[in-house]
């Protein structure tokens, strides 16, 4: 069998040395195939709502996530000054009565602003296959408007995912109540919700010693990593491809609570290290043994092997139910060098609490709903 491997390597070297003939391709056929492929690409829209949501959108812009074809970002706010500072081209100032001055931390004003601007919000959610709505729960604009945007996107047939933060305990009971109010409205219209509890950030080594502004930026960065992971999952060509229907199938298979895990490692044993980092979130303790679905994406540099990708999938399979629906893919990104990244979406996982020891009625109702957590 060794000679087969040697021959494959020889052929790879030969392919790199071959200079293509100067032949005109079958333009008609190629153009038709290209048009077909473009029509199959999911139309992804990312809506950053309120202060935290717009911060996340700005970071995604810096990461060059958005393009003119498939992934478009929108900054949506009641605060005109915040929108003016955003580099995003697509900006929406909502709410006539707010007059660009913000919602003053009142989610009912944020919701009213979204209702007042429903026509423009309906326009930007039209013709969307995957709507990702990101916001910080607890304030006014994001908490109040995010659910309304989710409703509009869902009504137009989009698969709808919310990626939101939940406030620190030190931010007080009012912001906590506002956050629960906002989550309940998102739950009504989203296929799934990824919640990042800011309080759990304190369990990450070094975060406690950061200035408060930097600690909040850690939460923003987690929003960015989660959104980037989902979009790359659908838009990056891979050696083993995943697509929009794979994502839909796994989310629909689970129900209950779900989570996204992100991990990265380099060097010997990188597949195991990255996978375990993705599985064991520092932000939330989860029982994954009964997970009913897993969508796994492995990305590495040119040295990524099929064996490494399969090892990642195997490690995850060992942690969840043998009856779980598992779909995995692998892609090469030469810019990663020796790094290997693992992203997984797990559905049907168990969590005794969503946000600490709260006994709020709405939180108890949310425990067994389809809400995700990220690491």
Buried (B, 14 or more C-beta within 10 A) or exposed (E): EEEEEEEEEEEEEEEEEEEEEEEEEEEEEEEEEEEEEEEEBBBBBBBBBBBBBBBBBBBBBEEEBBEEEBBBBBBBBBBBEBBEEBEBEBBBBBBEEBEBEBBEBBBEBBBBBBBBBBEEBBEBBEEBBBBBBBBBBBBBBBBBBBBBBBBBBBEBEBBBBBBBBBBBBEBEEEBBBBBBBBBBBBBEBBBBBBBBBBBBBBEBEEBEEBEEEEBBBBBBEBBBBBBBBBBBBBBBEBEBEBBBEBBBBBBBBBBBBBBBBBBBBBEEEBBBBBBBBBBBBBBBEBEBEBBBBBBBBBBBBEEBEEEBBBBBBBBBBEBBBEEBBBBBBBBBBEEBEEBBBBBBBBBBBBBEBBBEEBEEEBBEEBBEBBBBBBB
